[in-house]
Amino acid sequence: MVSAIDDRSQSLQTREVGLKRLQEKIPLGLFFCVCLAVLFYRGFGLGQWSLAVDEYYMAKASGQVLSHGFPEFDCGGYYFRGILQQYLTAPFLNFLDDPELAVRLVPFVANCATAPAVYLIAKRMGGSAAAAIATLFFSFSVIELEMARFARMYSPFQALFIWQVYFYWSHAENPVAVPTLHCCSLPSFQFLFTRGLYF
């Protein structure tokens, strides 16, 4: 009798452990599904539409970087907005036949790279379920979809900022695990992505 009760108790405990593991895996599985949706909705027809006016400046400057090594326009002026993005875009312009796709790849990758940071921050704030919901909202936000497909510096700046928040938070909790260098280096890249250089 006692043995049967013990066996039943162990069986219930095993079920509870199994349910807890399943509950932990569901948000993680949902996160990966959302990541696939992020890639699809942001990447579908990425190079289909012609460049907007603001995108043209980035494309032209990146082309000049490819040709002359510096974003100097034919009129003699220089374009320093998002200068790091221009140098990252130049190789894509060289290897891809589709200029619309080439200039939008950097914002696309940067926006997709923001999703894990959103997940990690939300998980620290409210657990795995909150992290999955936050990532879901981020993934299907109209403004995020538009900025991911817009050849400007906004998505890279956002990605660096969100990851900076995560690293600062991690550094505050455990300075040994996250060195100060990680926290201090990201603002430098943010500056190069937004304004660039002034003379």
Secondary structure, DSSP 4 states (H G I P E B T S, - for coil): -HHHHHHHHHHHHHHHHHHHHHHHHHHHHHHHHHHHHHHHHHHTTTTTSPPPHHHHHHHHHHHHHHHHSS-B-TTS-B--TTHHHHHHHHHHHHH-S-HHHHHHHHHHHHHHHHHHHHHHHHHHHHHHHHHHHHHHHHHT-HHHHHHHTS-SSHHHHHHHHHHHHHHHHHHHH-TTTS-HHHHHHHHHHHHHHHT----
